Amino acid sequence: MTTKSETNLSKVIFKDLFSHFWLVLLVISVLFSAIAVIYSAHQNRLLIGHWEELREERDKLKLQARHLLLEEMSLAEHSRIETLATLKLKMKRPATGKEIAVSSK
C-alpha cells in the first residue's frame, strides 16, 4: 500500500531546513546573541555588587587608619612622654649647668 507520493518525513524536514539555511542560521545567531546578553548582564550585576563591597571595606579601612593616626599622635605628644618619664621612670630634667651639648662633625 505504499505509493510514490508518500515520502519520508525526516527527508522533508532536512530538505526544508537546507533550503532556508540562512534563515536557520539567523535564528541560531539571534538566540546565541540573546544568551550572551543575558550572561553579560548577570556578570555585570555580580561585579557591581562586588565593587560595592570593596568600596565599603575601603571606607572602613580609611576610618580605621584615621583613628590609628589620631591615636599615634596622642601617644607621641611631648607632654604625655614627659609625664610618663617623670612618673614611671622617675626621670627629671637636668640642671642647666649639667647639660652637655654634643655636635656632629
C-alpha positions as CSV (number, residue, x, y, z in Angstrom):
1,M,0.0,0.0,0.0
2,T,2.9,2.2,-0.2
3,T,2.8,4.7,-3.0
4,K,5.3,7.0,-4.5
5,S,3.5,10.0,-3.1
6,E,4.5,9.1,0.4
7,T,7.8,10.5,1.5
8,N,10.0,10.2,4.5
9,L,9.2,13.0,7.0
10,S,12.8,13.4,8.1
11,K,13.9,13.9,4.5
12,V,11.3,16.6,4.1
13,I,12.4,18.4,7.3
14,F,16.1,18.4,6.3
15,K,15.3,19.5,2.8
16,D,13.2,22.4,4.1
17,L,16.0,23.4,6.6
18,F,18.7,23.3,4.0
19,S,16.5,25.3,1.5
20,H,16.2,28.1,4.2
21,F,19.8,27.8,5.5
22,W,20.3,31.5,6.0
23,L,17.1,31.9,8.0
24,V,18.0,29.0,10.3
25,L,21.5,30.5,10.7
26,L,20.0,33.8,11.5
27,V,17.6,32.3,14.2
28,I,20.5,30.5,15.8
29,S,22.6,33.7,15.8
30,V,19.8,35.6,17.4
31,L,19.4,33.0,20.1
32,F,23.1,32.9,20.8
33,S,23.2,36.7,21.0
34,A,20.3,36.8,23.4
35,I,22.0,34.2,25.7
36,A,25.3,36.3,25.5
37,V,23.4,39.4,26.5
38,I,21.8,37.7,29.5
39,Y,25.1,36.3,30.6
40,S,26.8,39.7,30.3
41,A,24.1,41.4,32.3
42,H,24.4,38.8,35.0
43,Q,28.2,39.2,35.2
44,N,27.8,43.0,35.3
45,R,25.4,42.7,38.3
46,L,27.8,40.4,40.1
47,L,30.7,42.8,39.5
48,I,28.8,45.8,40.7
49,G,27.9,44.0,43.9
50,H,31.5,43.0,44.5
51,W,32.6,46.6,43.7
52,E,30.2,48.0,46.3
53,E,31.5,45.6,48.9
54,L,35.1,46.7,48.2
55,R,34.1,50.3,48.5
56,E,32.5,49.7,51.9
57,E,35.6,47.9,53.0
58,R,37.8,50.7,51.7
59,D,35.7,53.2,53.7
60,K,36.0,51.2,56.9
61,L,39.8,50.9,56.4
62,K,40.1,54.6,55.8
63,L,38.2,55.3,59.0
64,Q,40.4,52.8,61.0
65,A,43.6,54.4,59.6
66,R,42.3,57.9,60.6
67,H,41.6,56.6,64.2
68,L,45.1,54.9,64.3
69,L,46.7,58.2,63.2
70,L,44.9,60.1,65.9
71,E,46.0,57.5,68.5
72,E,49.6,57.7,67.3
73,M,49.6,61.5,67.5
74,S,48.1,61.4,71.0
75,L,50.6,58.8,72.2
76,A,53.6,60.7,70.7
77,E,52.6,64.0,72.3
78,H,55.6,65.7,74.1
79,S,53.7,66.4,77.3
80,R,52.5,62.8,77.6
81,I,56.0,61.4,77.1
82,E,57.4,63.9,79.7
83,T,54.7,62.9,82.2
84,L,55.4,59.2,81.7
85,A,59.2,59.7,82.1
86,T,58.7,61.7,85.3
87,L,56.1,59.3,86.9
88,K,57.0,55.8,85.8
89,L,60.8,56.1,85.2
90,K,61.5,58.7,87.9
91,M,63.4,60.9,85.5
92,K,63.9,64.6,85.9
93,R,65.2,67.4,83.8
94,P,69.0,68.0,84.4
95,A,70.1,71.3,85.8
96,T,71.3,73.8,83.2
97,G,74.9,73.5,84.4
98,K,74.9,69.7,84.0
99,E,73.7,69.8,80.4
100,I,76.3,68.9,77.7
101,A,75.9,69.9,74.1
102,V,77.1,67.3,71.5
103,S,77.8,68.4,68.0
104,S,78.4,66.1,65.0
105,K,81.2,66.8,62.6
